[in-house]
Amino acid sequence: MPRLFLLIAIAAAMASGFARVRALAFQRTAPGSVAGQGDAPPTDVQLRALIDRVLANQHADDDALPLFQRVERRQYRAHASDTKLSDDRTYRVIPIGTGTGWRVLVEKNGHSVPAPDYQAEILKVERALELVSDPANPKSKRDIEKYHRRLKDRADLLTAARDGFSFTWLGRETRGDRTLDKIRMAPNPNFKPSSRETELFAHVEATLWIDEVSAHVARVVAELTSDFTVGGGLVGKAYRGSRMTIEQAEVEPGVWLPSLYQYDYSWREFFSTTEVHEHTEASHYVRIGPPAEALAFIRRELSPSVGPRAQQ
């Protein structure tokens, strides 16, 4: 995926943290709730308390994601109207402590990966975790430092998004046994961007569905409402109508992680135009812990007494 559209996704996801605050401002009063009576908005003091709660949830989920392995099924279509997939792959994603997951191919276009190939990839994961777990390894140290810098950049973008968007409460919806607050996110016309990332805010609108009880985002749909160019359009352009959908689910008590990604976008880089339609479902989350614990987890799987895919 082009870096530019990733920034759109980041902008929407990070802004969602503050959107949750505004959504919770209109919660019905419940025992222990800090909201006002009925649908009345909270006071400034109550709003600050909500902000603390929401941001704590967001940071906790961000911190939890690198501790879980998961299964992702990625499906691609070359064009939105295509009835057949151009590619269909299922991966086991194993975190290795540097902010990225090692993707082990499990199935490709309906065909399982041969067991020896799968086992060879798990051995590579073991080696990667050994290197990350070694404090004397200079490359791993640099990778971890880069990861922490990315975390700081993400936090800075969240802070900017507080001012970059305005939020409108649209009502409530019931999905299953959950009540969701629906929030519209629109660019703040008075916002002054300070970077290329924050310039994107003026081109993005989003709708969020917030779980009313837990203060977690259940769904976000973000769309590019105008073309966004890089280098005056000479380097690249993301086209109006490009859209991203992310859904999240509770994978263990108090922890919400992505369950679906949907990307539909058009992007031109120099003289080549790309159209992408990607649908990814994430499931089977299993907490395997930081690198040292994950290494022990993988080694148990590689033990002769454990089947090669028993931990999937």
C-alpha positions in Angstrom: 0.0 0.0 0.0 1.4 3.5 -0.8 2.7 5.4 2.1 0.3 8.2 1.4 -2.8 6.2 1.9 -1.3 4.7 5.0 -1.2 8.2 6.4 -4.9 8.6 5.6 -5.6 5.5 7.7 -3.4 6.7 10.5 -5.1 10.1 10.5 -8.5 8.5 10.8 -7.5 5.9 13.4 -5.6 8.4 15.6 -8.4 11.0 15.5 -10.8 8.3 16.6 -9.4 8.5 20.1 -10.7 12.0 20.6 -13.9 11.2 18.7 -14.6 8.6 21.4 -14.4 11.4 24.0 -17.1 13.4 22.2 -19.2 10.2 21.7 -19.1 9.4 25.4 -20.1 12.9 26.2 -23.6 11.9 25.2 -23.9 8.6 27.0 -26.9 7.8 29.1 -26.2 8.1 32.8 -25.3 4.8 34.4 -23.9 3.8 37.8 -20.4 5.3 38.0 -20.8 7.2 34.8 -19.3 10.7 34.5 -21.8 11.8 31.9 -24.6 14.2 32.7 -28.2 13.5 33.1 -29.8 11.7 30.1 -28.3 13.0 26.9 -27.0 16.2 28.3 -23.4 17.0 27.4 -20.8 16.7 30.3 -19.2 19.6 32.0 -15.6 20.6 31.3 -14.5 18.6 34.3 -16.4 15.5 33.2 -15.1 15.9 29.6 -11.5 15.9 30.9 -12.2 12.8 32.8 -13.6 11.1 29.7 -10.5 12.2 27.8 -8.3 10.5 30.3 -10.3 7.3 30.1 -10.4 7.2 26.3 -6.8 7.9 25.7 -5.8 5.3 28.3 -7.9 2.7 26.4 -6.3 3.7 23.1 -2.8 3.5 24.4 -3.5 0.2 26.1 -4.8 -1.4 22.9 -1.8 -0.1 21.0 0.5 -1.6 23.6 -1.4 -4.9 23.5 -1.3 -5.5 19.7 2.4 -6.5 19.5 1.7 -9.2 22.2 -0.8 -11.1 20.1 -0.4 -13.5 17.1 -3.3 -13.6 14.7 -4.6 -15.1 11.5 -5.2 -12.8 8.5 -7.0 -13.7 5.3 -6.1 -11.1 2.6 -8.2 -11.0 -0.6 -7.4 -8.7 -3.5 -9.4 -7.6 -6.5 -7.9 -5.6 -9.4 -11.1 -3.7 -9.9 -14.2 -3.0 -7.7 -16.5 -4.7 -10.2 -14.5 -7.9 -10.4 -16.4 -11.0 -9.3 -13.2 -13.1 -9.1 -10.3 -12.6 -6.7 -6.9 -11.8 -8.2 -5.2 -13.1 -5.0 -6.4 -14.9 -1.8 -3.9 -15.6 0.9 -4.1 -16.6 4.6 -1.2 -15.7 6.9 -0.3 -16.5 10.5 1.0 -13.2 11.8 3.5 -13.5 14.6 4.8 -10.4 16.4 8.6 -10.2 16.8 9.0 -7.1 19.0 9.8 -4.4 16.4 6.3 -3.2 15.6 5.8 -5.6 12.7 4.6 -9.2 12.5 6.3 -12.0 10.7 3.8 -13.3 8.1 3.9 -17.0 7.7 1.9 -18.1 4.6 -0.7 -20.8 5.5 -2.9 -21.0 2.4 -2.7 -19.5 -1.1 -5.7 -19.4 -3.5 -7.3 -22.3 -1.7 -4.2 -24.5 -1.4 -2.5 -25.2 1.9 1.2 -24.5 2.1 3.3 -27.8 2.2 4.2 -28.7 5.8 8.0 -28.5 5.2 7.7 -25.0 3.8 5.5 -23.9 6.7 8.0 -25.4 9.2 10.9 -23.7 7.6 9.1 -20.3 8.0 8.5 -21.0 11.7 12.2 -21.7 12.1 12.9 -18.3 10.6 10.5 -16.8 13.2 12.4 -18.5 15.9 15.7 -17.1 14.6 14.2 -13.5 14.4 12.9 -13.7 17.9 16.3 -14.9 19.1 18.0 -11.9 17.6 15.4 -9.4 19.0 15.7 -11.0 22.4 19.5 -10.6 22.4 20.3 -7.2 24.0 23.8 -7.3 22.4 22.5 -7.4 18.8 23.1 -4.0 17.2 20.6 -4.4 14.4 17.8 -5.4 16.7 18.6 -2.5 19.0 18.3 -0.1 16.0 15.0 -1.8 14.9 13.5 -1.4 18.4 14.6 2.2 18.6 12.9 2.9 15.2 9.8 1.3 16.5 9.7 3.5 19.5 10.2 6.6 17.3 7.2 5.5 15.2 5.2 5.2 18.4 6.1 8.8 19.3 5.1 10.0 15.8 1.8 8.2 16.2 1.2 9.9 19.6 2.1 13.3 18.1 -0.4 12.8 15.3 -3.1 12.0 17.8 -2.4 15.2 19.6 -2.7 17.2 16.3 -5.9 15.4 15.4 -7.6 16.8 18.4 -7.5 20.2 16.7 -7.6 19.0 13.1 -11.1 17.6 13.1 -14.6 18.6 14.4 -16.9 15.9 15.7 -20.7 15.6 15.5 -22.8 13.1 17.4 -25.3 11.5 15.0 -27.2 9.2 17.3 -27.0 5.5 18.4 -27.2 2.1 16.7 -27.6 -1.3 18.2 -25.4 -4.1 16.8 -25.8 -7.5 18.6 -25.8 -6.8 22.3 -23.9 -3.6 22.0 -25.0 0.0 21.8 -22.9 2.2 19.5 -22.6 5.9 19.4 -22.3 7.2 15.8 -19.9 10.1 15.2 -19.1 12.2 12.2 -15.6 13.4 11.8 -14.9 16.4 9.5 -11.9 18.7 8.8 -11.6 21.7 11.1 -11.4 24.7 8.7 -9.5 26.7 11.3 -6.7 24.1 11.7 -3.2 25.0 10.6 -1.3 21.9 9.5 2.3 21.6 10.5 3.4 18.6 8.4 2.5 16.6 5.4 0.8 14.1 7.6 -1.5 16.7 9.2 -2.2 18.3 5.7 -4.2 15.1 5.1 -6.7 16.1 7.7 -8.3 18.7 5.3 -9.0 15.9 2.8 -10.5 13.2 5.0 -14.0 12.7 6.4 -14.9 9.7 8.6 -17.8 8.1 10.4 -17.1 6.3 13.7 -19.2 3.8 15.7 -18.2 3.8 19.4 -19.1 1.1 21.9 -20.9 3.1 24.5 -20.0 1.0 27.5 -16.3 0.3 26.9 -15.2 3.5 25.1 -13.6 1.5 22.2 -14.0 2.1 18.5 -16.0 -0.7 16.9 -15.9 0.6 13.3 -14.5 3.5 11.3 -15.1 4.4 7.7 -12.8 7.1 6.3 -12.9 8.6 2.8 -10.7 11.0 0.8 -13.1 13.8 -0.1 -10.6 15.5 -2.5 -7.5 14.5 -4.4 -4.3 14.7 -2.4 -1.1 15.4 -4.3 2.6 15.0 -3.4 5.2 17.2 -5.0 2.5 19.3 -6.7 1.1 16.1 -8.3 4.4 15.2 -10.1 5.4 12.6 -7.6 2.0 11.1 -6.8 -1.7 11.6 -6.2 -4.3 9.8 -4.1 -7.7 10.2 -5.7 -11.0 11.4 -4.3 -13.3 8.6 -3.3 -10.5 6.4 -1.9 -11.9 4.7 1.2 -10.8 2.8 4.2 -12.9 0.7 6.7 -11.6 -0.8 9.9 -13.6 -2.8 12.4 -12.4 -3.9 15.9 -13.6 -6.5 18.3 -12.9 -7.5 21.9 -10.3 -10.3 21.8 -10.0 -10.6 25.6 -11.6 -8.6 28.4 -10.8 -4.9 27.9 -8.7 -5.4 24.8 -10.0 -4.4 21.3 -8.0 -5.2 18.2 -8.7 -5.0 14.5 -11.0 -7.7 13.0 -11.4 -6.3 9.5 -9.5 -4.0 7.1 -11.0 -2.9 3.8 -9.1 -0.6 1.4 -10.5 0.7 -1.9 -8.3 3.3 -3.4 -6.6 4.7 -6.6 -3.1 6.0 -6.5 -0.8 7.5 -9.1 3.0 7.4 -8.6 4.8 9.4 -11.2 3.2 8.0 -14.5 1.8 4.7 -13.2 -1.7 4.5 -11.7 -2.7 1.7 -9.3 -6.2 0.6 -8.2 -6.4 -1.5 -5.1 -9.3 -3.3 -3.5 -8.1 -5.3 -0.4 -10.3 -7.1 2.1 -8.5 -8.5 5.2 -10.1 -10.4 8.0 -8.1 -10.8 11.3 -9.1 -13.5 13.7 -7.8 -16.2 16.1 -5.9 -13.8 18.3 -3.6 -15.5 20.9 -1.5 -13.6 23.4 2.0 -14.9 23.1 3.7 -12.0 25.0 6.9 -9.9 24.4 9.8 -11.4 22.4 11.3 -13.6 25.1 7.9 -15.2 25.9 7.1 -15.4 22.2 10.4 -17.2 21.6 9.5 -19.8 24.3 6.0 -20.1 22.7 7.5 -20.9 19.3 10.0 -23.3 20.7 7.3 -25.3 22.4 5.5 -25.5 19.0 8.7 -26.7 17.4 9.2 -29.4 20.0 8.8 -32.9 18.4 5.9 -33.6 20.8 3.8 -30.7 19.3 2.3 -30.8 15.8 3.7 -28.1 13.4 0.4 -26.2 13.4 -1.0 -27.0 16.8 -0.5 -23.4 18.0 -2.2 -21.7 15.0 
